[in-house]
Amino acid sequence: MLDVSQPQEKVFIIKPNGRLDAMVIAEFEQVANDVAGNKPQGLIFDLQSTSFIDSSGLSSIIKLYKSLHQAKTPVAFCQIPDVVQSLFKLTRVNAVFKIFDTLDEATEFVAPKK
């Protein structure tokens, strides 16, 4: 299951709960397309409640990241569990993604206070 929230105008948080794998990838991609279609000013992946990501989940995350990055939209990742952090390190996406410990830090990155 996925939770999507919009704490600020044009800033979205996607929070996968449980597994992000082939069983839920269609739902994730629909949410991703909806968020991208809203032309966000920033996107945060809050992975605190994510217990597992398989190759299809990681591929979809990367696809959305690339799309938003090309549009110069800041994307941040936060509250990443160890098992997901290990996957990010193994695939080296941790060198590309902006990763933060807290949701507040990620929010400040995608929508700095003026």
C-alpha positions in Angstrom: 0.0 0.0 0.0 1.1 3.6 -0.7 0.3 6.8 1.2 0.6 10.0 -0.7 0.4 13.4 1.0 0.9 17.0 0.1 2.2 18.9 3.1 2.9 22.0 1.1 1.6 23.2 -2.3 3.3 21.3 -5.1 5.4 19.2 -2.6 4.4 15.5 -2.4 5.5 12.7 -0.1 5.2 9.1 -1.3 5.3 6.6 1.5 5.3 3.0 0.6 4.1 0.7 3.4 5.5 -2.8 3.4 7.0 -4.3 0.2 7.5 -2.4 -3.0 7.7 -5.3 -5.4 6.1 -6.7 -8.5 2.8 -7.3 -6.6 2.2 -3.6 -6.0 4.3 -2.0 -8.8 1.2 -1.2 -10.9 -0.3 0.9 -8.1 3.1 2.6 -7.5 3.5 3.5 -11.1 0.0 4.9 -11.2 0.7 7.1 -8.2 4.1 8.1 -9.7 2.4 9.1 -12.9 -0.2 11.1 -11.0 2.4 12.9 -9.0 4.6 13.7 -12.0 1.5 14.9 -13.9 1.0 17.5 -11.2 4.4 19.1 -12.0 5.6 19.0 -8.4 8.0 21.5 -7.0 9.5 18.7 -4.9 9.1 15.0 -4.1 10.0 13.1 -1.0 10.2 9.3 -0.8 9.6 8.5 2.9 10.8 4.9 3.2 10.4 4.5 6.9 7.6 1.8 6.6 9.2 0.1 3.6 10.4 -3.4 4.4 11.6 -4.5 1.0 12.2 -3.2 -2.5 12.8 -5.6 -5.4 14.2 -4.9 -8.8 10.9 -3.8 -10.3 10.3 -1.4 -7.4 13.8 0.1 -7.7 13.4 0.4 -11.4 10.2 2.4 -11.0 11.7 4.6 -8.4 14.7 5.3 -10.7 12.4 6.0 -13.6 10.4 8.6 -11.6 13.6 10.1 -10.2 15.1 10.5 -13.7 11.9 12.1 -15.0 11.7 14.6 -12.2 15.4 15.3 -12.2 15.3 16.1 -15.9 12.5 18.6 -15.1 14.8 20.1 -12.4 12.4 19.0 -9.7 14.3 18.2 -6.4 13.7 14.6 -5.1 14.7 13.4 -1.7 14.7 10.1 0.2 14.4 9.9 3.9 14.1 7.5 6.9 15.5 4.6 5.0 15.5 1.2 6.8 18.8 -0.7 6.9 17.6 -3.4 4.4 16.6 -0.8 1.9 19.8 1.2 2.6 21.8 -2.0 1.8 20.0 -2.3 -1.6 20.8 1.4 -2.4 24.4 0.8 -1.5 24.7 -2.4 -3.5 23.2 -0.8 -6.6 25.1 2.5 -5.9 22.0 4.7 -6.2 22.9 6.1 -2.8 25.6 8.1 -4.7 22.9 9.7 -6.9 19.9 10.0 -4.6 19.7 12.8 -2.0 19.2 10.9 1.2 18.3 12.4 4.6 17.8 10.9 8.0 14.6 12.8 8.8 11.5 14.0 7.0 12.2 17.6 8.1 15.6 17.5 6.5 14.2 16.1 3.2 11.4 18.7 3.2 14.0 21.5 3.7 15.9 20.2 0.7 13.0 20.0 -1.7 11.2 23.2 -0.4 13.6 25.5 1.4 12.1 28.1 3.7 12.6 31.6 2.5 
